[in-house]
């Protein structure tokens, strides 16, 4: 409703007429606009008086939209803080509503009240720590939508100031390249790097580099090497033969980077891990060094994705944790 149709304006109108008498004339157009007529000696004073009245009595509205999970956290755990803001600005006619369908807060009030309310609400929103922890397991999303899963979610969210959400958005980083490759766990590391644990045919994964745990002769006749040779072709095998011919055996901790031939990957990293000797010869440290060496080689080539199986497992005897 226009402020010019309120009782407050009727009182203000009467006050101005009584004060200035025949020096002022006030009216409104059919569009609801205020028309002011005054003598020159009071024009500035009247304009200031009316502008002050409109500023203090006009009710403005504004919407603050926030991410869905932030909205849920604020309404669930901090709605009392929102109410305190509105209560503190009651004299400025401030009211704050939540809009679930828009994930937004609707603020109404006078101009001054609106400005103060926005500052306070935005300060509250900035306090929300949007650190994200992802848990990815087959069937977890479906389970969390069951009655039992929903009950667990409500219980956790009622005790801890957090939000549990199912992410239905597709993520190209999750595309393993083959529907038979199953991601069983994942996490986000430093600088938002994604780390996945998956089960399936490594030769079919959408990555730039596949790590091949090799012996010192880079034998491609067994295990993962056999699969890579079969699918990658001669373009993958010949560089390995040439390396052994020209340089001799690949030493423990060394990395040979070869083309991936016909595979989806661009490169194959052949590495020789340590042989397990009951853990008495610093095998853990040596294995860690091999892993970091492969990652360093990938980084030096500006490669963004890498698939690595268990190195030194199988015949080399390393024990999985």
Secondary structure, 3 states (H helix, E strand, C coil): CCHHHCHHHHHHHHHHHHHHHHHEEEEECCCCCEEEEECHHHHHHHHHHHHHHHHHHCCEEEEEECCHHHHHHHHHHCHHHHHHHHHHCHHHCCEEEEECCCCEEEEEECHHHHHHHHHHHHHHHHCCCCCCCCCCCCCHHHHHCCHHHHHHHHHHHHHCCCCCCCCCCCCHHHCCCCCCCEEEEEEECHHHCEEEEEECCHHHCCCCEEEEECCCCCCCCCHHHHHHHHHHCHHHHHHHHHHHHHHCCCCCCCEEEEECCCCCCCEEEEECCCCCCCCCCCHHHHHHHHHHHHHHHHHHCCCCCEEECCCCCHHHCCCCC
